[in-house]
Amino acid sequence: MPDERWSVVRAIAHFDELLDQVIATRKPVFVDGERGTAVFISMEEWKTIQDKLIARAPSNL
């Protein structure tokens, strides 16, 4: 399945829907604007990413 992409205009107009979607699906949504692209992810996904990064970090950091 290709990455889901929203325009920044759509994301602003339907922010609650965007939030509900990333929480329910745990899949990222890319939001494209004039100044670049952002990625929205759920807090659960963010915690998973952080845990994986911490586990892989050298112990002397």
C-alpha positions in Angstrom: 0.0 0.0 0.0 1.5 3.4 -1.0 2.1 6.1 1.6 -1.0 8.1 2.4 -0.5 11.8 1.5 -2.7 14.8 2.5 -2.3 18.4 1.5 -1.8 20.8 4.3 -5.1 22.5 3.4 -6.9 19.1 3.9 -5.0 18.4 7.1 -6.0 21.7 8.6 -9.6 21.4 7.5 -10.0 17.8 8.7 -7.5 17.7 11.6 -9.7 15.6 13.9 -10.1 13.1 11.1 -6.3 13.0 10.5 -5.7 12.5 14.2 -8.3 9.7 14.5 -6.8 8.0 11.4 -3.2 7.9 12.6 -4.3 6.7 16.1 -6.6 4.0 14.7 -4.4 2.7 12.0 -0.9 3.3 13.5 0.2 4.2 10.0 1.9 7.5 9.1 0.3 10.1 7.0 2.5 12.5 5.0 1.3 16.1 4.9 2.6 18.1 1.9 2.8 21.9 2.0 4.5 24.6 0.1 7.5 24.6 2.5 7.9 20.8 2.7 6.5 17.6 4.0 5.7 16.5 7.6 4.9 13.1 8.9 2.1 12.5 11.4 2.3 9.4 13.5 0.4 8.2 16.6 1.9 8.5 20.0 2.1 4.7 20.3 4.2 4.6 17.1 6.4 7.4 18.4 7.0 5.5 21.6 7.9 2.3 19.7 10.4 4.3 17.6 11.9 5.8 20.7 12.2 2.4 22.4 14.0 0.9 19.3 16.4 3.9 19.1 17.2 3.7 22.8 17.8 0.0 22.6 20.2 0.4 19.7 22.1 3.4 21.1 25.6 2.8 22.4 25.6 2.5 26.1 28.2 5.3 26.6 25.9 8.1 25.3 
